[in-house]
Every structure is written in C-alpha cells, then in structure tokens.
Amino acid sequence: MAFHPDICIRGSGIVGRTLALLLAREKWNVALVEAPALPSGSDVRAYSLNGAAMALLQELRCWPDSPDVTPVHQMQIWGDQGGQLNFGAKDQGVTELNWMVDVPALEKRLAQAVQFQPHIELVTAPVSAPLTVVCEGRASQTRAELGVAFDITRYEQHAVATRLSCELPHQGVARQWFSWSTVPGLSQAQAEILALLPLGGEGGSEVALVWSVHPLRAQALMTLTPEAFAAELSQACAWTLGRMTTTAPRAVWPLQLARAERWTGPMPGAEKQSFALAGDAAHTLHPLAGQGLNVGLADVAELVRVIQGKEFWRPLNDLKLLRRYERARQADVIAMGCVTDGLQRLFAQPHPLWQNLRNWGLSGFDRSGPLKNWMAQQAMGTPMKEKTL
C-alpha cells in the first residue's frame, strides 16, 4: 500500500523525532527526512531539560536511564566581583531542579521508537505533504529556500564544549561562573561564561563544559593540548572539582540570538501546502540559561496541541490554524530571548559601576524570596503532561 504523508518533517534531530512520534501517536502519517549521522564519539552535547520536557519524553517512553540522565539538585552561580546566586531543589519543594541528559543516548531512544512506529516513514529527501515542518536547526537550508529571513544578533563569543572526568564528585550541582580574561591582541579584558554541568548519573564525577569566550580566546583554547586545556579550565573554575581530564574531543561554535521573521506560511510554488518552523530553525538563544532544547520541545508540544484542536473542516495547510501555533509560541520565545540577551549584555559591561551593580543585584536576587522562587519555577517548567496534547 502506498504511503501518503499528511506531514513531512525536515530534520531528524531530537525536536524532529519527538514531533514525528507525537503526531504518529495521533494517527497522522509522517514522512521524516533523515539527516546524516554524526561520527561515533564526536557528539559532546548534553542538554539541561526541565520537568515539562521530561514529562513529554516520558510519555513517548524515550526518557533515557541513568547514567545517561543526571538529576540536578542545585545550581550555583558566581558573579565577577563576589556576587553569588544559589537555587536548591529542596527550597522549591522538589527532588530535582532539572536533568542533564546525554544527547546521543536520547537520540538513540527516539530513533528506536521511530523504527517501531508504523505511521512514520523514513525518507532521504523531502516529499510533498499538506504540511511541512522544518526542524533542521539554526543553519536550516529549507528556511533559506523558503525565503524566510533569520534576524541574527551575533555575540562576540564562541562556545567551547567538551566533557571531563573530575577528581571530585559533582554532587548533582550545576555550576556557572561569570568572569573576565585577558586575550592577546585585544586592548581590554573580555567577558566569559563558564558552565560545568553534571553527567554520569547520581554520584558521578563527569561534567559537560560549555565555555563562552571571545573568538580569539576560543581559537587559543582549541589549540592547547588536552592536558594544558584541562589545567587552564581547572584554574578558571578555582579547582572546584579538583583535577580534571578531558574525555572527549573539543567542539566550538559561534553564539547568537536569532529569530525567524515568520514561523508559518505557504510553500512557494506548491498548491495547498504550507510550512511551519520549530526548534532552532525558528529561534536560537545564548546557552547561559540552558533553555534551548526546552524551548524547542515546547514548540513541538504546542504545534501538536494546535493540530489536535483544529476544527474538523480545517486542512493541515490552513494558515489561520498554523498562525495559532506561531502566536502561542512567539511570546514565550521573545521573553526567554530577552532574559538571556539581557544577562549576556549585563555581564559584558566592563565599567566598575556595572560590575558593582550586577553583583549587588545577583546577591540581592539570591535573598529575594518569592521572586527567586517564581524564577526557579519558570526555569523548571510546568509539566506538559498536565496540558492536553
């Protein structure tokens, strides 16, 4: 029997596969365009997922097991002049603030689930369908072909990422430092953000590093030997976890804040076909808040909710229907973008007045009580299982 897709999803990463599984569960026929797999051992990514994302993946039975999932019980943030902010799970009445998830393990679970879903057909090239959802990431070729402008604010920072084994256990604590470094060739010190995120399960001593630094500093860090890099990192985080040893290759990429000018529209030259953007194809954020994939999975949940709730007479390509999704998500994405962009710019100001102000604010926020608790609840997310999908 010929397979007639209702929806074509371009992009088979975490966002694309999750969307495909949710739609297939509702008996929609989905064509999923597979992307080339990364070489084994080259993916050093680990994502911080909140309760909403966890609930969604658990519904699909794709939530990985320990040690591929590490609960985060506490978050510690240090400013550049003594300011400090702490979030604890116990203070919020929960056992975990969020979870660090190994990306290859999660992708493997999703890929296995896709193989056993009869309403999903894997394809090597895009096919015609009433609705095409673009989940190709921030460098989406399809978005460019559709003529959708991508409004990009480029930060003067690159992210350097890898994984390390530490002398001391991480104790389920996510740690972040805002600091400054002298970069050869530049006249003034440059702001940087260093994050060590717990991996390896409860009681583990592995961490994922995301080090946001000036591009010249990133270039210099990438040329260091593994031993010299680990020593530089240990010094930058004040030997908090003792001696460190790199256990994976280093990766580097430029950081940006970006948002597509529109997330939905008609497919050019195709009658009765429309598109929608989701995940990094629609927006990207600075990684300092660790919300990138959470926002992308929230896109997925909202798009499925809108499709499920459509009037029986509306086709999937109906632009009024798709704009419901666009309107619902844009406000949240803009708000999160303002938060991450504002923090990045605040800690990039070198004047002592700004240094004093932000560190005073950081410590003051730590003592703010209800405001701090509200912010923690927003970061943890409202479980999607409480919503109607």
N, C-alpha and C positions, 0 to 999 in steps of 0.2 A: 504494500500500500504506500502511495506517495505521501511524503511528509510536507504538510502545508503550514509553515510557521505563521503564528499570529504576531510574534515579536522576534526581532533579530537583535541580539546583544553583541556589540562590538567591544571586545575586551574580556579576557577570561581570568582576570586577577580576582582578588577577594571580593571586591564590590560586584563585578560582573557575575561571578559564580553564585554569590549569595542571592542576587536578584533573579537569576535563572531558576534557582531552586524554589524560591518563594512563588514565582509565577507558575512554575510547573506543578507545584502543590495545589494550585487553584485550577488545574487542568488546561492552562494555556500552553500551546505548542511553541517552544522556544528554540530558535537556532542560535547557538553560542559559537562565536568566532574565536577559535583558539589562537593564542599568541605563542611565539616560540618560547620554550622553557629556558630559564637561566641555567648556566652550567652548575653542576652539583657542588655545593660548598661555597658558592660565590655570593649568596644572599645573606647579608649580615643584619637584615632588618628585624626589629622586634617592635610591636605596637602596644601602646597603652590603650586598653579597652575598658569602657565603663560598664555599669550594670545594664544599661539599655542594649549595648552591643552584645554582651554576654547572653542576655535572655534571648535575643534574636537568633544567635548561633546555636544556642542550646535547643531551641525549637526545631531547628534543622538537624539536630544531632551531629553537629560538626564542631562542637567545642572540644579542643584537644585536652588530653590528660596531662597530669604532672609527669615529668618535669618540664613539659612544653608550655605550661601555664604557671606563672608565678604570682601569687597574691601580693599586693602592695598594701602594707598595714600603715605606712606612714610616709609622708612627703616632707623633706627638709629643704628649704631654700635659703641661700645666703646671698646677701647683697654685697656690693663692692666696698662698703665702708662700715661693716659691722651690723647691718640690718639683718634680721632673720625672721622667717615665717615657717610655721610647722602646722601640718594637717595630720591628725591622727584618726584612725578608723574608730577607735573607742569613743572619741569625742563626738562622732556623728552617729553613734548607736549602731554601727555595723561592724562586721568582722574584717572587711577589706574595703579600701578606697577604690581600687580598680585592680586590673590584672595585666601583667606583661605577658604577651603571647608571642611565641616564636612563629615568625611568618611562614617559613617552609612547612612547618607542622600543620598550621591552619590551612594553607593552600592544599596540602595533601588530603586532608579530611574533606574539603569541599570538592576536590577533583574526584575522589572516590564516590561521594554522594551523587555527583553529576552522572557518573557512569551507570548508576543503577536507576536513573530517573527516565522512564520511557517517553516523557513529554519534552525531553531535551535532546536535540541532535547537535553533535559537534561538527562544525564546518570549518574549512580552511580559508574561506573567503566570504565576504558579506553576501547575503541573499535578500531578495525583495520580501517585504512584510509590511503590514499596515503601520506598525510602529517599530522604529529603530532606536535603541537606547545605546548611547555612546559612553563606554566606561573604560576608555583607553589610557587614562592617566593624563598628566598635565601637558605632555607633548603630543596630544591626540592629532593624528593626521586627518581623521574624519572631521573633526571640528573645523580644521582649516579648510577642508574641501567644501564644507557647508557654508563657508563664508562668515562664520561666527567670530567676531572679534574677541580677543582674550586680553582684558585690561590687566597689565602686569606692572607691579611695583617691585623692582629688583632691589634686594638688600645688598649692602656691601659686605656680605658674609657668605661663606660656603659651609656646608655641614660635612664634618669628617666623622665617619662612623666605623665602628668595628666591635669586636667582642673580646672580653678579657677574663682571665681567671685571677682571682684576688687572694691574697694571703689571709684575709679575714672574711667571715661570712657577711653577706649584705643585710641579713635580718629583716628582709622584706621592706626595706626602706628605699624609696626613690629619692635621689639627691641631685640638687641643681645649684650651680654657682654662677653668679653674675660677676665678672671681673674685667681686668684690662691687661693688655700685653703690649710690649714694645715690638714693633715689626720693622726689620731692617728696610731702609728705603723710604720710610714714612716719617714725617716730622713729629707726629704725636701718637700717643698710645691709642690702641684700638679696643673697642668693647668686644667681649666674647662671652658666650654662654656655654657652660659645660654641664652635661647631664649624665649621670650614671644610673642605669635602670636595672633592677634586679632580674636575674634569669636563673634557670636551673632548678626551679621549684623551691618549696619551703625549705629553709635551712641551707640553701645553696650559696656558693661563693663566686658565681659568674655574673658578669654585668654586660649590658649593652651600652656603648658610648655613643652619644651624639654631641659633637663639639662644634659649636657655631663660631667661626672665626673669620677674620679678614681673608680674602682670597690669597694674598701673598703668604700669610701665615699658614693657610691650608696647604699651599704648594710646598712650603718648607716642611710641614709635618708629614706629608706624604713621602718625602724623600728620606726620612730618617729610617734607620734600621729598626726592626721590631723592638729590640732592647732599648734603644735610645728613645723611641716613641713612648714606650711604657714608662720609662723614667721621667720623661717630660710631663706625662699625664699624672703620674703619682705626685709629683711636686705641685702641679696645678691644683690638685684637689687635697692638698695638705696631708697626703698619706692616710687619708681617712680609712681606706680599706687595706692598708699595708702595701706590700709589694704587688705589682701587677705584671701579668704576662699576656701578651696578645695571643688569641686562639683562632683568629680568622683574618682574612685579608682586610685592608682598609678600603673604604669607599668614600667618594667625595662628590658633592653635587651643589649647585648654586641654590640659594634660598630666595624665595619670592612670595609676595602676596598677590593673588590673581583671582579674577572672577570673569566668567564669560558674560558678555553683554546681554545675551538671552540664552535660556536653557531649553527652549522648545521652539518648534517651527515646522513648516512643510519641507519635505525632502525635495530639493531642486530637481525639476525635470521628471518627477515621479507623481503620477496622479493617485490620490487617496492614500498617500504615505506621509507620515510625519516622523519627527525625531524628538528625543529628549536627551539631555546631558545629565550625568550623575558622577559623583565622586570627584577625583582630581581633574577630570575633563571639564568640570563645571567651576571648580574653585580649588585654590591651594592656600595653605596657611603657613606661617612660621612654626617650626616644630616645638617651640619653647613650652607650649601648653599641652603637647601630646594629644591633640584632639583631631588630627587629620582623618584617620580611619573612622573614628566615632561619627564625625560629620558625614562622611561618605555613606556609612551604613544607615544613618538617619535619612539620607536621600532615598535609599533603597526602600526602607520601610514606608516612607510617605508616598512614593510612587506606587507601590503595591496597594496601599490603602486607597489611593485615589482611583486606581483601576478597579478594585473590588467594589467601590461605592458608586461606580458610574451608572447612569440611567441605562436601562436595557437597550434603548434605541440609539445610544451614542456609540459610534465605532471607536476603535482604539486610536485612530488617527485624528480624532476630533480635537482641534486646537483649544477650544474652550475647556475641555477636560484636562488637557495637559497643562494649561496655564494654572489650574488649581494646584497642581504639584509645584510649579515654579513659584507661585506666590507664597505657598506654605513654607517653602524651604529658604527662600532668599533672605527673609528677615533674620532667621537664626544664623545663617552663614555670614551675613553682614555684621551682626553683633559679635560673633566669635572672631571675625577678621579684625574688627576694631579693637578688641581686647588684646589679641596677640600683637598687632601692629603697634598699639599704644605702649605696651610693655617693652617691646624691642626698641622703640624710639626713645622711651624714657631712660633706659639703661645705656643708651648710646650717647647721651649728652655728657661731655667731659667736664663741664664747668663745675667747680666745687659746690656752688649753690644747688645745682641739680643733684649732685651726689648726696648732699645732706638731706635734701627734700625727699628723694626716693627711699633712702634708707630709714629715715624717720617714718615715712609712710608704710614701709614694709613691716617694721616693728609695731607700728600703731595698728595696722590691719590685723596683725597676729593677736592683738588684745581686744579686737573689736566685737567679739562675741557673736551676736545674731548675724551681722553682716558676713563675718568669716564663715559661719555655718551655712548661710544661704549660698555663698560662693562654692563651698565644698559640695553641696547638694547638686548644684548646677553641673559641676565637673563630673560628678559620679553618674549623672543621668537618671532619668525616670525609666524603669524597665519597659521595653517595648511590648512585653507580653501583657502589660496592663492596657494596651491600646488594642483596638480592633484592626486586625490586619486583613 
